Amino acid sequence: MGKNIQYSGLALIIIAAAVLIASYFCGWNNINAVNFGAFALMIVGLIVYIVGGKKDLAE
């Protein structure tokens, strides 16, 4: 179960990075909601990844 949680956290980080790259190419650099949303998604993904790693070690 821990590996699935880790993979979902990694997916969140990759999705957030893709949003940031797409926002750069689409010219959405000045839209703070997109930038802060992607940043928050990266932080949540990192936390989920760490929690999943700890659950995987506990099993």
C-alpha positions in Angstrom: 0.0 0.0 0.0 2.9 2.3 0.7 4.2 2.1 -2.8 0.9 3.1 -4.3 0.8 6.2 -2.0 4.4 7.0 -3.0 3.6 6.7 -6.7 0.5 9.0 -6.3 2.7 11.6 -4.6 5.3 11.3 -7.4 2.4 11.7 -9.9 1.3 14.9 -8.2 4.8 16.3 -8.4 5.1 15.5 -12.1 1.6 17.0 -12.9 2.5 20.2 -11.0 5.8 20.4 -13.0 3.9 19.9 -16.2 1.5 22.7 -15.3 4.4 25.1 -14.6 6.0 24.2 -17.9 2.7 24.6 -19.8 2.0 27.9 -18.1 5.4 29.2 -19.2 4.8 28.3 -22.8 1.2 29.6 -22.8 2.2 32.9 -21.2 0.4 32.4 -17.9 3.4 33.6 -15.9 1.5 36.5 -14.4 -1.5 34.5 -13.2 -0.7 33.9 -9.6 -3.4 31.3 -9.1 -1.7 28.9 -11.5 1.7 29.4 -10.1 0.7 29.1 -6.5 -1.6 26.2 -7.3 1.2 24.3 -9.0 3.5 25.1 -6.1 1.0 23.9 -3.5 0.5 20.7 -5.6 4.2 20.1 -5.5 4.3 20.5 -1.7 1.3 18.2 -1.2 2.9 15.7 -3.6 6.2 15.8 -1.6 4.4 15.3 1.7 2.4 12.4 0.2 5.6 10.8 -1.1 7.3 11.0 2.3 4.3 9.6 4.1 4.0 6.8 1.6 7.7 6.0 2.1 7.3 5.8 5.9 4.2 3.6 5.5 6.2 1.3 3.2 9.0 1.0 5.7 6.5 0.2 8.5 5.0 -2.7 6.5 
